[in-house]
């Protein structure tokens, strides 16, 4: 066997091994469980991970007379 032939065979063999467990990865991936921590991260990211601050008081809207 020449080196080129061996290399081609190994390359094809390794390609066939890629993603052999796609279903298992899908079953175990993020989002398939409770995600106790990660579930809230997108919301906290929107506010820059601020914690313990108080909301600014809202201005009162004048009553509209009919």
GROMACS elastic network, one bead per residue, 0.5 to 0.9 nm:
[ bonds ]
;  ai    aj funct       b0    kb
    1     4     6  0.82622   500
    1     5     6  0.63211   500
    1     6     6  0.65617   500
    2     5     6  0.52512   500
    2     6     6  0.62800   500
    2     7     6  0.86310   500
    3     6     6  0.50903   500
    3     7     6  0.60727   500
    3     8     6  0.85919   500
    4     7     6  0.50979   500
    4     8     6  0.61788   500
    4     9     6  0.86473   500
    5     8     6  0.51207   500
    5     9     6  0.62067   500
    5    10     6  0.86438   500
    6     9     6  0.51522   500
    6    10     6  0.61662   500
    6    11     6  0.85159   500
    7    10     6  0.51633   500
    7    11     6  0.60253   500
    7    12     6  0.86356   500
    8    11     6  0.50788   500
    8    12     6  0.62287   500
    8    13     6  0.85733   500
    9    12     6  0.52638   500
    9    13     6  0.61293   500
    9    14     6  0.86314   500
   10    13     6  0.50192   500
   10    14     6  0.60890   500
   10    15     6  0.85255   500
   11    14     6  0.52432   500
   11    15     6  0.62014   500
   11    16     6  0.87618   500
   12    15     6  0.50430   500
   12    16     6  0.63251   500
   12    17     6  0.88964   500
   13    16     6  0.52365   500
   13    17     6  0.66601   500
   14    17     6  0.51511   500
   14    18     6  0.66985   500
   15    18     6  0.53951   500
   15    19     6  0.88537   500
   16    19     6  0.80995   500
   16    20     6  0.76280   500
   17    20     6  0.55846   500
   17    21     6  0.89842   500
   18    21     6  0.83191   500
   19    22     6  0.53165   500
   19    23     6  0.89635   500
   19    25     6  0.89059   500
   20    23     6  0.84296   500
   21    24     6  0.52757   500
   21    25     6  0.62890   500
   21    26     6  0.86873   500
   22    25     6  0.51573   500
   22    26     6  0.61902   500
   22    27     6  0.87116   500
   23    26     6  0.50221   500
   23    27     6  0.62225   500
   23    28     6  0.87324   500
   24    27     6  0.51043   500
   24    28     6  0.62805   500
   24    29     6  0.85285   500
   25    28     6  0.52625   500
   25    29     6  0.58282   500
   26    29     6  0.54087   500
   26    30     6  0.87240   500
   26    32     6  0.84505   500
   27    30     6  0.89119   500
   27    32     6  0.67673   500
   28    31     6  0.84550   500
   28    32     6  0.64985   500
   28    33     6  0.82152   500
   29    32     6  0.61537   500
   29    33     6  0.84378   500
   30    33     6  0.71183   500
   30    35     6  0.75578   500
   30    38     6  0.89166   500
   31    34     6  0.71895   500
   31    35     6  0.64059   500
   31    38     6  0.87406   500
   31    39     6  0.84931   500
   32    35     6  0.80005   500
   33    36     6  0.86162   500
   34    37     6  0.86066   500
   34    38     6  0.89208   500
   34    39     6  0.80779   500
   35    38     6  0.51984   500
   35    39     6  0.54188   500
   35    40     6  0.86695   500
   36    39     6  0.59824   500
   36    40     6  0.78145   500
   37    40     6  0.62038   500
   37    41     6  0.70353   500
   38    41     6  0.51756   500
   38    42     6  0.78781   500
   39    42     6  0.73587   500
   39    43     6  0.85964   500
   40    43     6  0.57075   500
   40    44     6  0.64457   500
   40    45     6  0.87424   500
   41    44     6  0.51100   500
   41    45     6  0.59404   500
   41    46     6  0.87603   500
   41    49     6  0.84914   500
   42    46     6  0.64759   500
   43    46     6  0.53735   500
   43    47     6  0.71458   500
   43    49     6  0.85896   500
   44    47     6  0.55068   500
   44    48     6  0.64197   500
   44    50     6  0.72818   500
   44    51     6  0.88170   500
   45    49     6  0.54435   500
   45    50     6  0.86149   500
   46    49     6  0.74527   500
   47    50     6  0.60235   500
   50    53     6  0.71324   500
   54    57     6  0.88997   500
   55    58     6  0.86466   500
   61    64     6  0.87309   500
